[in-house]
């Protein structure tokens, strides 16, 4: 019973994280860069729950220019005026 609850909570947290990422992600960081694609993915993740979240993770989040951009910011490579050593 405890294992079942842990698995369900894990799936729920993953689903919520994918939905939040989809809603907060700027439109230009989706593959086609259209508002329609953002709306479509939001609806897929919301209504298909874990299946939609897993598809979003595989097709959008893993192949992502947005997180590559953020990773570059973390390394101070893309910040204008940052000191480079």
C-alpha positions as CSV (number, residue, x, y, z in Angstrom):
1,X,0.0,0.0,0.0
2,X,2.8,2.4,0.9
3,X,4.6,1.7,-2.4
4,X,1.4,2.4,-4.3
5,X,1.0,5.8,-2.6
6,X,4.7,6.6,-3.3
7,X,4.3,5.7,-7.0
8,X,1.1,7.8,-7.4
9,X,2.7,10.8,-5.7
10,X,5.8,10.5,-7.9
11,X,3.6,10.4,-11.0
12,X,1.6,13.4,-9.7
13,X,4.7,15.5,-9.0
14,X,6.2,14.6,-12.4
15,X,2.9,15.6,-14.1
16,X,2.7,18.9,-12.2
17,X,6.3,19.7,-13.1
18,X,5.8,19.1,-16.8
19,X,2.6,21.1,-16.8
20,X,4.3,24.0,-15.0
21,X,7.2,23.9,-17.5
22,X,4.8,23.9,-20.4
23,X,2.8,26.8,-19.2
24,X,5.9,28.9,-18.2
25,X,8.0,28.2,-21.3
26,X,8.2,31.1,-23.8
27,X,6.5,30.3,-27.1
28,X,9.7,30.7,-29.1
29,X,11.3,27.8,-27.3
30,X,8.8,25.3,-28.7
31,X,9.9,23.6,-31.9
32,X,7.6,25.5,-34.2
33,X,7.5,28.6,-32.1
34,X,3.8,29.1,-32.3
35,X,1.2,29.9,-29.7
36,X,-0.9,27.0,-31.0
37,X,1.8,24.5,-30.2
38,X,2.0,25.8,-26.7
39,X,-1.7,25.5,-26.3
40,X,-1.8,22.0,-27.8
41,X,1.0,20.7,-25.5
42,X,-0.7,22.3,-22.5
43,X,-3.9,20.5,-23.3
44,X,-2.1,17.2,-24.0
45,X,-0.3,17.3,-20.7
46,X,-3.4,18.4,-18.7
47,X,-5.8,15.9,-20.1
48,X,-3.6,12.9,-20.7
49,X,-1.9,13.1,-17.3
50,X,1.1,10.8,-17.0
51,X,1.1,9.8,-20.7
52,X,1.0,13.4,-21.9
53,X,3.6,14.5,-19.4
54,X,5.9,11.7,-20.5
55,X,5.5,12.6,-24.1
56,X,6.1,16.2,-23.4
57,X,9.3,15.2,-21.5
58,X,10.6,13.1,-24.4
59,X,9.6,15.3,-27.3
60,X,10.0,18.8,-25.9
61,X,12.0,19.0,-22.7
62,X,14.9,16.7,-23.7
63,X,15.5,18.4,-27.0
64,X,15.6,21.9,-25.6
65,X,17.2,25.1,-26.7
66,X,15.8,26.8,-23.6
67,X,17.6,24.7,-21.0
68,X,20.8,24.9,-23.1
69,X,20.5,28.6,-22.9
70,X,19.9,28.5,-19.1
71,X,22.9,26.2,-18.7
72,X,25.0,28.7,-20.6
73,X,23.9,31.4,-18.3
74,X,24.8,29.4,-15.3
75,X,28.3,29.1,-16.7
76,X,28.5,32.9,-17.2
77,X,29.2,32.4,-20.9
78,X,26.2,34.3,-22.3
79,X,25.9,37.1,-19.8
80,X,26.9,40.4,-21.4
81,X,29.7,42.0,-19.4
82,X,30.5,38.9,-17.5
83,X,34.2,38.3,-16.6
84,X,35.8,35.5,-18.5
85,X,38.9,33.9,-17.2
